[in-house]
Amino acid sequence: MTMRKAVISVLILAVGFLATGCGFVSDGPFGWGMTNHRTPVAKGRASSGFREGQACLYSFFGAVTIGDAGIEAAMRDGGLKDVFTIDSYSQSFFGTYTRQCTVIVGS
């Protein structure tokens, strides 16, 4: 009987975590098991772009989030002065690992 209670408790806890969406990407479309998409956010003033900069933040189990996904960090990464496009890139695996990036194309 004790083993049965333990299994039921673990299942209830797992359903609770999944129902709250811990660790899932908060904006844009997402899949329950996996998310991997790039979404346009804005277009800048530059007429074209040939270099890319990226800045990301990472989340583990929805409990710890680290990183900087800001526009300025992405521009520094690519050595950009002018913005052509800004995109958002998101990845998530069963809510255990999430990566969300700002991707800027410019010159």
VMD Tcl script that builds the backbone (N, CA, C; Angstrom):
set m [mol new atoms 321]
animate dup $m
set s [atomselect $m all]
$s set {name element resname resid chain x y z} {
  {N N MET 1 A 0.820 -1.199 0.000}
  {CA C MET 1 A 0.000 0.000 0.000}
  {C C MET 1 A 0.867 1.267 0.000}
  {N N THR 2 A 2.000 1.250 0.680}
  {CA C THR 2 A 2.873 2.410 0.744}
  {C C THR 2 A 3.440 2.751 -0.638}
  {N N MET 3 A 3.821 1.739 -1.409}
  {CA C MET 3 A 4.358 1.958 -2.752}
  {C C MET 3 A 3.301 2.608 -3.648}
  {N N ARG 4 A 2.067 2.180 -3.520}
  {CA C ARG 4 A 0.987 2.745 -4.320}
  {C C ARG 4 A 0.789 4.226 -3.987}
  {N N LYS 5 A 0.836 4.585 -2.715}
  {CA C LYS 5 A 0.698 5.993 -2.320}
  {C C LYS 5 A 1.851 6.825 -2.867}
  {N N ALA 6 A 3.047 6.270 -2.869}
  {CA C ALA 6 A 4.212 6.987 -3.382}
  {C C ALA 6 A 4.067 7.247 -4.881}
  {N N VAL 7 A 3.627 6.242 -5.626}
  {CA C VAL 7 A 3.448 6.400 -7.070}
  {C C VAL 7 A 2.366 7.427 -7.364}
  {N N ILE 8 A 1.270 7.373 -6.650}
  {CA C ILE 8 A 0.184 8.337 -6.849}
  {C C ILE 8 A 0.659 9.750 -6.517}
  {N N SER 9 A 1.430 9.899 -5.446}
  {CA C SER 9 A 1.951 11.223 -5.069}
  {C C SER 9 A 2.864 11.784 -6.148}
  {N N VAL 10 A 3.732 10.947 -6.702}
  {CA C VAL 10 A 4.637 11.396 -7.761}
  {C C VAL 10 A 3.846 11.789 -9.007}
  {N N LEU 11 A 2.835 11.023 -9.368}
  {CA C LEU 11 A 2.012 11.355 -10.531}
  {C C LEU 11 A 1.265 12.668 -10.337}
  {N N ILE 12 A 0.719 12.884 -9.153}
  {CA C ILE 12 A 0.012 14.134 -8.867}
  {C C ILE 12 A 0.974 15.313 -8.953}
  {N N LEU 13 A 2.169 15.151 -8.422}
  {CA C LEU 13 A 3.182 16.208 -8.474}
  {C C LEU 13 A 3.585 16.502 -9.915}
  {N N ALA 14 A 3.785 15.453 -10.721}
  {CA C ALA 14 A 4.165 15.642 -12.124}
  {C C ALA 14 A 3.073 16.367 -12.902}
  {N N VAL 15 A 1.825 15.975 -12.698}
  {CA C VAL 15 A 0.707 16.642 -13.379}
  {C C VAL 15 A 0.620 18.097 -12.941}
  {N N GLY 16 A 0.860 18.364 -11.682}
  {CA C GLY 16 A 0.848 19.737 -11.175}
  {C C GLY 16 A 1.896 20.604 -11.847}
  {N N PHE 17 A 3.121 20.082 -11.992}
  {CA C PHE 17 A 4.174 20.837 -12.677}
  {C C PHE 17 A 3.821 21.078 -14.133}
  {N N LEU 18 A 3.304 20.068 -14.807}
  {CA C LEU 18 A 2.949 20.226 -16.213}
  {C C LEU 18 A 1.779 21.183 -16.398}
  {N N ALA 19 A 0.841 21.161 -15.490}
  {CA C ALA 19 A -0.334 22.034 -15.596}
  {C C ALA 19 A 0.023 23.494 -15.377}
  {N N THR 20 A 1.044 23.780 -14.579}
  {CA C THR 20 A 1.434 25.159 -14.329}
  {C C THR 20 A 2.323 25.710 -15.421}
  {N N GLY 21 A 2.869 24.856 -16.283}
  {CA C GLY 21 A 3.700 25.323 -17.383}
  {C C GLY 21 A 5.091 25.736 -16.948}
  {N N CYS 22 A 5.607 25.202 -15.889}
  {CA C CYS 22 A 6.940 25.560 -15.401}
  {C C CYS 22 A 7.979 25.345 -16.488}
  {N N GLY 23 A 8.755 26.373 -16.749}
  {CA C GLY 23 A 9.853 26.261 -17.687}
  {C C GLY 23 A 9.475 26.397 -19.148}
  {N N PHE 24 A 8.227 26.594 -19.474}
  {CA C PHE 24 A 7.851 26.749 -20.862}
  {C C PHE 24 A 8.072 28.182 -21.321}
  {N N VAL 25 A 8.266 28.352 -22.612}
  {CA C VAL 25 A 8.440 29.668 -23.203}
  {C C VAL 25 A 7.141 30.445 -23.021}
  {N N SER 26 A 7.244 31.673 -22.535}
  {CA C SER 26 A 6.042 32.399 -22.148}
  {C C SER 26 A 5.359 33.143 -23.293}
  {N N ASP 27 A 6.054 33.402 -24.380}
  {CA C ASP 27 A 5.403 34.120 -25.470}
  {C C ASP 27 A 5.532 33.337 -26.766}
  {N N GLY 28 A 4.590 33.550 -27.652}
  {CA C GLY 28 A 4.600 32.848 -28.918}
  {C C GLY 28 A 4.045 31.443 -28.779}
  {N N PRO 29 A 3.997 30.737 -29.888}
  {CA C PRO 29 A 3.462 29.368 -29.844}
  {C C PRO 29 A 4.424 28.439 -29.117}
  {N N PHE 30 A 3.882 27.451 -28.449}
  {CA C PHE 30 A 4.741 26.447 -27.825}
  {C C PHE 30 A 4.072 25.089 -27.868}
  {N N GLY 31 A 4.903 24.082 -27.929}
  {CA C GLY 31 A 4.416 22.707 -27.910}
  {C C GLY 31 A 4.565 22.148 -26.509}
  {N N TRP 32 A 3.685 21.273 -26.135}
  {CA C TRP 32 A 3.729 20.705 -24.795}
  {C C TRP 32 A 5.048 19.970 -24.557}
  {N N GLY 33 A 5.529 19.240 -25.560}
  {CA C GLY 33 A 6.757 18.473 -25.400}
  {C C GLY 33 A 7.990 19.229 -25.842}
  {N N MET 34 A 7.882 19.943 -26.965}
  {CA C MET 34 A 9.051 20.638 -27.497}
  {C C MET 34 A 8.628 21.889 -28.246}
  {N N THR 35 A 9.417 22.928 -28.125}
  {CA C THR 35 A 9.212 24.173 -28.855}
  {C C THR 35 A 10.510 24.524 -29.550}
  {N N ASN 36 A 10.429 24.937 -30.797}
  {CA C ASN 36 A 11.599 25.388 -31.533}
  {C C ASN 36 A 11.106 26.287 -32.658}
  {N N HIS 37 A 11.111 27.609 -32.434}
  {CA C HIS 37 A 10.608 28.518 -33.468}
  {C C HIS 37 A 11.336 29.855 -33.430}
  {N N ARG 38 A 11.274 30.539 -34.560}
  {CA C ARG 38 A 11.835 31.886 -34.698}
  {C C ARG 38 A 10.701 32.785 -35.171}
  {N N THR 39 A 10.468 33.876 -34.439}
  {CA C THR 39 A 9.341 34.759 -34.710}
  {C C THR 39 A 9.846 36.175 -34.979}
  {N N PRO 40 A 9.362 36.831 -36.039}
  {CA C PRO 40 A 9.760 38.217 -36.281}
  {C C PRO 40 A 9.182 39.147 -35.222}
  {N N VAL 41 A 9.987 40.124 -34.810}
  {CA C VAL 41 A 9.549 41.075 -33.786}
  {C C VAL 41 A 9.456 42.483 -34.361}
  {N N ALA 42 A 10.514 42.925 -35.064}
  {CA C ALA 42 A 10.517 44.303 -35.573}
  {C C ALA 42 A 11.471 44.425 -36.756}
  {N N LYS 43 A 11.295 45.506 -37.498}
  {CA C LYS 43 A 12.200 45.846 -38.587}
  {C C LYS 43 A 12.821 47.191 -38.261}
  {N N GLY 44 A 14.134 47.246 -38.429}
  {CA C GLY 44 A 14.853 48.482 -38.124}
  {C C GLY 44 A 14.939 49.414 -39.314}
  {N N ARG 45 A 15.756 50.462 -39.169}
  {CA C ARG 45 A 15.888 51.482 -40.210}
  {C C ARG 45 A 16.875 51.112 -41.302}
  {N N ALA 46 A 17.780 50.145 -41.041}
  {CA C ALA 46 A 18.775 49.771 -42.051}
  {C C ALA 46 A 18.088 49.127 -43.255}
  {N N SER 47 A 18.649 49.365 -44.457}
  {CA C SER 47 A 18.038 48.845 -45.673}
  {C C SER 47 A 18.356 47.365 -45.901}
  {N N SER 48 A 19.404 46.861 -45.275}
  {CA C SER 48 A 19.753 45.440 -45.380}
  {C C SER 48 A 20.678 45.085 -44.222}
  {N N GLY 49 A 20.963 43.804 -44.103}
  {CA C GLY 49 A 21.866 43.362 -43.051}
  {C C GLY 49 A 22.673 42.175 -43.507}
  {N N PHE 50 A 23.929 42.124 -43.066}
  {CA C PHE 50 A 24.793 41.016 -43.467}
  {C C PHE 50 A 25.485 40.367 -42.271}
  {N N ARG 51 A 25.278 40.927 -41.081}
  {CA C ARG 51 A 25.845 40.321 -39.865}
  {C C ARG 51 A 24.729 40.060 -38.879}
  {N N GLU 52 A 24.982 39.109 -37.972}
  {CA C GLU 52 A 23.968 38.715 -37.006}
  {C C GLU 52 A 24.549 38.709 -35.599}
  {N N GLY 53 A 23.760 39.204 -34.654}
  {CA C GLY 53 A 24.117 39.144 -33.237}
  {C C GLY 53 A 23.007 38.448 -32.471}
  {N N GLN 54 A 23.392 37.722 -31.434}
  {CA C GLN 54 A 22.406 36.946 -30.679}
  {C C GLN 54 A 22.689 37.081 -29.184}
  {N N ALA 55 A 21.626 37.214 -28.397}
  {CA C ALA 55 A 21.728 37.259 -26.939}
  {C C ALA 55 A 20.633 36.368 -26.370}
  {N N CYS 56 A 20.983 35.522 -25.407}
  {CA C CYS 56 A 20.035 34.502 -24.922}
  {C C CYS 56 A 19.925 34.489 -23.402}
  {N N LEU 57 A 18.791 33.969 -22.963}
  {CA C LEU 57 A 18.627 33.619 -21.556}
  {C C LEU 57 A 18.200 32.163 -21.497}
  {N N TYR 58 A 18.552 31.519 -20.385}
  {CA C TYR 58 A 18.335 30.090 -20.220}
  {C C TYR 58 A 17.587 29.844 -18.918}
  {N N SER 59 A 16.661 28.890 -18.950}
  {CA C SER 59 A 15.895 28.539 -17.767}
  {C C SER 59 A 15.955 27.030 -17.568}
  {N N PHE 60 A 16.126 26.622 -16.315}
  {CA C PHE 60 A 16.219 25.210 -15.979}
  {C C PHE 60 A 15.092 24.846 -15.017}
  {N N PHE 61 A 14.208 23.969 -15.455}
  {CA C PHE 61 A 13.068 23.489 -14.676}
  {C C PHE 61 A 12.140 24.619 -14.217}
  {N N GLY 62 A 12.205 25.763 -14.863}
  {CA C GLY 62 A 11.370 26.886 -14.477}
  {C C GLY 62 A 11.757 27.476 -13.134}
  {N N ALA 63 A 12.884 27.032 -12.571}
  {CA C ALA 63 A 13.292 27.477 -11.244}
  {C C ALA 63 A 14.433 28.488 -11.292}
  {N N VAL 64 A 15.355 28.333 -12.233}
  {CA C VAL 64 A 16.524 29.203 -12.324}
  {C C VAL 64 A 16.599 29.734 -13.748}
  {N N THR 65 A 16.710 31.045 -13.879}
  {CA C THR 65 A 16.864 31.673 -15.187}
  {C C THR 65 A 18.090 32.559 -15.159}
  {N N ILE 66 A 18.961 32.400 -16.163}
  {CA C ILE 66 A 20.177 33.212 -16.246}
  {C C ILE 66 A 20.339 33.724 -17.670}
  {N N GLY 67 A 21.050 34.824 -17.821}
  {CA C GLY 67 A 21.371 35.339 -19.138}
  {C C GLY 67 A 20.827 36.728 -19.383}
  {N N ASP 68 A 21.110 37.239 -20.575}
  {CA C ASP 68 A 20.670 38.555 -21.012}
  {C C ASP 68 A 20.224 38.439 -22.463}
  {N N ALA 69 A 18.945 38.564 -22.713}
  {CA C ALA 69 A 18.414 38.457 -24.073}
  {C C ALA 69 A 18.019 39.822 -24.615}
  {N N GLY 70 A 18.690 40.860 -24.147}
  {CA C GLY 70 A 18.357 42.219 -24.554}
  {C C GLY 70 A 18.875 42.579 -25.937}
  {N N ILE 71 A 18.283 43.607 -26.495}
  {CA C ILE 71 A 18.666 44.086 -27.827}
  {C C ILE 71 A 20.100 44.597 -27.817}
  {N N GLU 72 A 20.470 45.351 -26.803}
  {CA C GLU 72 A 21.836 45.885 -26.733}
  {C C GLU 72 A 22.869 44.770 -26.645}
  {N N ALA 73 A 22.577 43.720 -25.891}
  {CA C ALA 73 A 23.506 42.585 -25.783}
  {C C ALA 73 A 23.664 41.881 -27.122}
  {N N ALA 74 A 22.570 41.741 -27.869}
  {CA C ALA 74 A 22.636 41.106 -29.192}
  {C C ALA 74 A 23.424 41.974 -30.172}
  {N N MET 75 A 23.253 43.281 -30.091}
  {CA C MET 75 A 24.002 44.187 -30.968}
  {C C MET 75 A 25.497 44.137 -30.647}
  {N N ARG 76 A 25.840 44.087 -29.376}
  {CA C ARG 76 A 27.254 43.949 -28.970}
  {C C ARG 76 A 27.830 42.641 -29.498}
  {N N ASP 77 A 27.056 41.554 -29.390}
  {CA C ASP 77 A 27.530 40.241 -29.830}
  {C C ASP 77 A 27.891 40.239 -31.319}
  {N N GLY 78 A 27.094 40.898 -32.123}
  {CA C GLY 78 A 27.344 40.932 -33.566}
  {C C GLY 78 A 28.153 42.116 -34.032}
  {N N GLY 79 A 28.512 43.020 -33.112}
  {CA C GLY 79 A 29.222 44.228 -33.498}
  {C C GLY 79 A 28.395 45.107 -34.419}
  {N N LEU 80 A 27.102 45.202 -34.123}
  {CA C LEU 80 A 26.167 45.919 -34.995}
  {C C LEU 80 A 25.959 47.360 -34.554}
  {N N LYS 81 A 25.786 48.248 -35.539}
  {CA C LYS 81 A 25.456 49.636 -35.261}
  {C C LYS 81 A 24.069 49.988 -35.806}
  {N N ASP 82 A 23.668 49.343 -36.907}
  {CA C ASP 82 A 22.362 49.570 -37.518}
  {C C ASP 82 A 21.567 48.271 -37.532}
  {N N VAL 83 A 20.261 48.377 -37.258}
  {CA C VAL 83 A 19.385 47.206 -37.177}
  {C C VAL 83 A 18.565 47.059 -38.452}
  {N N PHE 84 A 18.575 45.843 -39.030}
  {CA C PHE 84 A 17.712 45.519 -40.161}
  {C C PHE 84 A 16.467 44.792 -39.651}
  {N N THR 85 A 16.645 43.700 -38.924}
  {CA C THR 85 A 15.512 42.976 -38.335}
  {C C THR 85 A 15.836 42.497 -36.922}
  {N N ILE 86 A 14.796 42.346 -36.129}
  {CA C ILE 86 A 14.899 41.764 -34.793}
  {C C ILE 86 A 13.935 40.585 -34.744}
  {N N ASP 87 A 14.452 39.422 -34.370}
  {CA C ASP 87 A 13.647 38.209 -34.254}
  {C C ASP 87 A 13.789 37.640 -32.845}
  {N N SER 88 A 12.814 36.849 -32.463}
  {CA C SER 88 A 12.843 36.123 -31.195}
  {C C SER 88 A 12.945 34.641 -31.519}
  {N N TYR 89 A 13.869 33.951 -30.877}
  {CA C TYR 89 A 14.070 32.523 -31.093}
  {C C TYR 89 A 13.832 31.810 -29.771}
  {N N SER 90 A 12.979 30.776 -29.787}
  {CA C SER 90 A 12.636 30.069 -28.549}
  {C C SER 90 A 12.786 28.568 -28.720}
  {N N GLN 91 A 13.282 27.941 -27.667}
  {CA C GLN 91 A 13.434 26.497 -27.612}
  {C C GLN 91 A 13.039 26.017 -26.234}
  {N N SER 92 A 12.318 24.920 -26.157}
  {CA C SER 92 A 11.942 24.338 -24.871}
  {C C SER 92 A 11.783 22.835 -25.039}
  {N N PHE 93 A 12.259 22.083 -24.047}
  {CA C PHE 93 A 12.138 20.626 -24.060}
  {C C PHE 93 A 11.433 20.173 -22.790}
  {N N PHE 94 A 10.164 19.815 -22.920}
  {CA C PHE 94 A 9.344 19.299 -21.814}
  {C C PHE 94 A 9.374 20.199 -20.580}
  {N N GLY 95 A 9.657 21.468 -20.755}
  {CA C GLY 95 A 9.676 22.400 -19.634}
  {C C GLY 95 A 10.882 22.268 -18.730}
  {N N THR 96 A 11.818 21.379 -19.065}
  {CA C THR 96 A 12.988 21.207 -18.210}
  {C C THR 96 A 14.107 22.157 -18.594}
  {N N TYR 97 A 14.224 22.465 -19.872}
  {CA C TYR 97 A 15.253 23.377 -20.373}
  {C C TYR 97 A 14.598 24.318 -21.366}
  {N N THR 98 A 14.801 25.612 -21.171}
  {CA C THR 98 A 14.242 26.613 -22.062}
  {C C THR 98 A 15.331 27.610 -22.445}
  {N N ARG 99 A 15.384 27.956 -23.725}
  {CA C ARG 99 A 16.311 28.995 -24.201}
  {C C ARG 99 A 15.499 29.973 -25.018}
  {N N GLN 100 A 15.641 31.245 -24.710}
  {CA C GLN 100 A 14.962 32.288 -25.467}
  {C C GLN 100 A 15.993 33.330 -25.858}
  {N N CYS 101 A 16.076 33.601 -27.173}
  {CA C CYS 101 A 17.110 34.488 -27.695}
  {C C CYS 101 A 16.516 35.646 -28.491}
  {N N THR 102 A 17.221 36.754 -28.486}
  {CA C THR 102 A 16.953 37.876 -29.367}
  {C C THR 102 A 18.000 37.832 -30.456}
  {N N VAL 103 A 17.571 37.767 -31.703}
  {CA C VAL 103 A 18.478 37.672 -32.840}
  {C C VAL 103 A 18.315 38.929 -33.691}
  {N N ILE 104 A 19.429 39.634 -33.894}
  {CA C ILE 104 A 19.394 40.880 -34.668}
  {C C ILE 104 A 20.265 40.742 -35.904}
  {N N VAL 105 A 19.716 41.125 -37.042}
  {CA C VAL 105 A 20.474 41.171 -38.297}
  {C C VAL 105 A 20.671 42.638 -38.630}
  {N N GLY 106 A 21.881 43.004 -38.997}
  {CA C GLY 106 A 22.158 44.397 -39.314}
  {C C GLY 106 A 23.555 44.570 -39.861}
  {N N SER 107 A 24.043 45.797 -39.724}
  {CA C SER 107 A 25.394 46.093 -40.215}
  {C C SER 107 A 26.134 46.939 -39.196}
}
mol reanalyze $m
mol bondsrecalc $m
mol representation Tube
mol addrep $m
